[in-house]
Amino acid sequence: MLSNNNVEKLARPEVRQLVPYESKHLPECIKLDANENPFPWPEGMRKELFSEKLAFNRYPDGMAQDLKRAIATYTKTQPAGILVGNGSDELIQLILLTFGGSGKSVIIHPPTFSMYQMAARLTDTTVVQVPLLHGLELDTEKMLMAALSPEAHVIIVCNPNNPTGSLFSREEILRLVRESGKIVVVDEAYAEFSGETLIPEIDHYPNLVIMRTFSKAFGMAGLRLGYLLGQPETISLINRVRQPFNVNSFSQKVGILALGYVKEYQEQIQQIKAETQKLYGRLTQIPNVVVYPTKANFILFKPSDPDGWTDKLLKRGFLVRNMGDLPILGKCLRISAGLPEENEGFLQVIQEINQSQY
Ligand SMILES: Cc1ncc(COP(=O)(O)O)c(C=O)c1O
């Protein structure tokens, strides 16, 4: 019989080196750690969903045609230029399965979203890191230099960037698209909050791919639904590596319904933006805390003792994201805007923590 050790030896070397992603699941806490929409779904949406007849004994529509039509209307694009996925996490992998792989590289700009590196490791794609200038701004020149390498096939720009909240100029990103000659993925997970998008540019550039998600503004993180937008020929390449039924019928249906409530979601988005700015303003008033400006629904900040603050906040029932030691910026915490009363509670607790330090 094989020992556990020998079973491990049979695994691919890349897999043996991986550390599994473990997210904190503490439902009793006030969750300010994952940049979700804290509001319930718009009035009527749940009712509408449960009055639908959904045939769960049948496979989903693998082409997600109705959902693509709804997304096309929302994004003012065409269904042939859309690919849906089981969250954008799956889509990042599909992009690297298509354009990355052994002997190829993806260029990223740390500090940024950790799943890009994870997907690169899984697909055996080399990661080339071009850090943000001062931890906040795109270093377009260096990214273009890195893109000169024949191995470089993909550049990922996260806009607004998670975890910094910074928004990059569209001209800088378009320079990468025009001059790199590589696939440029713009992750617009938080675009509904920033109000900025490069979607209208898709028609001009076959190497531009935009990634969006229903997990943030649309409050569907638990249902895992994301989509890619690009020119039909580019999207059809990525479609070749997709599993036939990658998005379940339930998520497809909720995505369609959600896009019928855009006006209601807009109201939530406005409230979340106002709450984020309130949190930002109040955090900047706390001595010895560096706070970074944001165009998303979360804020990155640097207290004097980030690890101590994380523990103290957790003891008082608030879950925040400890980002660890970020390149250039150092140890930081990230919080997302919660419900108004949750944000008030959080601000009170950090005032107490801060005062107890001196
Ligand atoms: C920048 C960015 N892209 C993508 C995602 C993942 O989205 P999804 O829930 O669709 O996998 C996140 C989630 O935190 C994110 O911050």
The ligand as a MOL file (V3000), in Angstrom:
LIG
                    3D

  0  0  0     0  0            999 V3000
M  V30 BEGIN CTAB
M  V30 COUNTS 16 16 0 0 0
M  V30 BEGIN ATOM
M  V30 1 C -9.6710 42.6860 -8.2470 0
M  V30 2 C -10.5110 41.4770 -8.0630 0
M  V30 3 N -10.7620 40.7010 -9.1200 0
M  V30 4 C -11.5070 39.5880 -9.0140 0
M  V30 5 C -12.0260 39.2160 -7.7930 0
M  V30 6 C -12.7510 37.9300 -7.6760 0
M  V30 7 O -14.0310 38.0320 -8.0550 0
M  V30 8 P -14.9570 36.7320 -8.1190 0
M  V30 9 O -15.7080 36.7100 -6.8420 0
M  V30 10 O -15.8080 37.0170 -9.3080 0
M  V30 11 O -14.1080 35.5200 -8.2970 0
M  V30 12 C -11.7950 39.9930 -6.6630 0
M  V30 13 C -12.3210 39.5800 -5.3610 0
M  V30 14 O -11.9540 40.0190 -4.3170 0
M  V30 15 C -11.0090 41.1400 -6.8090 0
M  V30 16 O -10.7300 41.9170 -5.7670 0
M  V30 END ATOM
M  V30 BEGIN BOND
M  V30 1 1 1 2
M  V30 2 1 2 3
M  V30 3 2 2 15
M  V30 4 2 3 4
M  V30 5 1 4 5
M  V30 6 1 5 6
M  V30 7 2 5 12
M  V30 8 1 6 7
M  V30 9 1 7 8
M  V30 10 2 8 9
M  V30 11 1 8 10
M  V30 12 1 8 11
M  V30 13 1 12 13
M  V30 14 1 12 15
M  V30 15 2 13 14
M  V30 16 1 15 16
M  V30 END BOND
M  V30 END CTAB
M  END
